[in-house]
Amino acid sequence: MRKYLPKSAALAALRLFTIVFCLGVSLAARIYLYSFKILMLILIAVFWTAGVFLAFVYLPVLFSRTVIYISKTEIALHSGVIFRRRELMRMSAVQYVTRVSLPFSRALGFNFLVVRGLGGSIILPFLRYEDCQEILLTLHSKISEDGAVPPDGDAGKEE
């Protein structure tokens, strides 16, 4: 059984994006709501409170509690902040895998795997590039092993 953790650079990038977003909202409120000072200050305070909570409380706890386990028989994703969530999928149920990588994903860790199986799917979030490639190769080899067709193409013919 192999254990994978989210990349910490993704947490730093999400924190930075949250702070930049709060700065943008504050600037927009200052420009467009300057004549409504009380409303402007309330909106700025609400966005900064939510942004600081998200960046420095919620996301670090979420990243510290997210763990992915890959074994020969199953895929398990453990995550959650208030309520712990556990998602399981048997390797025999995996039908196909999609890799989603955002720009600068190698450096920032914005690599995701969407594993689809019989009646469900699991999204494996914020993987290191090397871990993403390793899991992808493992799952592809398992899929091709289970659904292998004879090379001559005579799988359904009777003699």
N, C-alpha and C positions, 0 to 999 in steps of 0.2 A: 504494500500500500504506500502510495506516494502522497505527500502533503504539499500543497501549494498555498502561498499567501499572496495577497494583493501587493502590488509594487508601491512603495512609499512615495515615490516621485509623483504618482497620480494623486495622492492626498495633498501634496504640496501644490500641485497645479490646480486642483479644485479649490484649495484655500485662496490661492492667488486670483482665480477667476471670480470667486465670491466677493473678495475685497474690491476688485475692479468693477464688478457689477454694482456694488453698493456705492462706490464713488460716482459711477455714471448716473445712478438714480438720484443721488444727492445733488449732482450738478444739474440734472434736468429739473428737479424740484426747485432748485434755487433760481433757475432761469424762468420757468413757466409759472411758478406759484409764488413769486416774490411779493406780489400784492396781497396774498393771503398768508401772512407770516405764521399764524398759528397752525394752519393746515400744513404748510411747508415743513415746519419744525416737527409736527407729529409724524408726517410721512417719513422724514429723514430718520427720526428716532426709531420708528417701527422697522424700517429696512435695515438699519445698522444693528439693532437688537437681534433681528432674525439672522442677519449675515454673520455676526459674531458667534451666535449660538450654533449655526450650521457649521461654520469653519473650524471652530475651536472646541466644540463639545460633541455634536452629533457625528460628523464625519470621522474624527479620530476613533470614537467608540465603534462605529460601524466597520472601519478598516481593521481594528484590532480583533473584532469578533468574527470576521469573515475568513473561513478556511475551506479549502477545496481538497477533497480526498479522491484519488483515482486508484482503484485496485483492478485486479483482473476480472472481477465480477460485477463491480458497480462504480458509479460516480456519485459522490455526495458533496453537497454544498451546505455549509453551516453558516448562517448569518443572522442579523437582526440586532436591534438596539434594545427596545423595550420587550418585545416578544421574540424569543429565539425561534428561528425557522430552520428546518432541515429538509432539504430536497434530495431525493434519491432516485437514481435511474439505473436499472440493470444494464450491463454492457450488451447483453443479448437483445435488448429492446432498442438500442441506438440504430437509427435509420440513416441519418446524415448529419453532418457537422458544417457549420458556417463560421468562418472567421471574420470578425469585424475589427478593422484597425483604423484609427483616426490618424490625421497628420501628426508627425513626430511621435508616433506610438512606441518606437523603439526606445526613445529617451524618457518619455512620460508615463509609459505603462497603460496607455489607452488601447489595450488589446482585449477583445471579448470573444468568447466562443459560445455560439448558440448550438446546443446539442438537442436535436429533435429525435423523438422516439415514438413508440406506440402510444398515441394519445396525449403526449405532453412534450414539454421542452424545458431545458435548464439553460440559464445564461450564466456563464462563468466570467465574472467581471475582473477588470484591472489586472490582467496577467502580465508578467514579464514576457518579453518577446521570445526568449528561449523556452520558457515554460509553455507558452502558447504553441510554439512549433512542436514541442515534445508531446503535449497532449493531443494535438491535431494528428501527428503521425501515429500515435498509439491508437486513437479512435479509428483512423482510416484503415490501419492494418487489421483491427478487430472487425470492422465492417466488411472488408474484402475477404477476410477469413471465413466469416459466417455465411456470406452470400456468394461464395465462389461458384462460378460457372465453369464447366470443363472447357478447356481451350479449343476443342474441335467444334463446339456449338451443337452437339448432339444430345443435349440434356433431356429433351422431351420426346425423343423418337423411340418407338418400340420396334423391335426386330422380329 
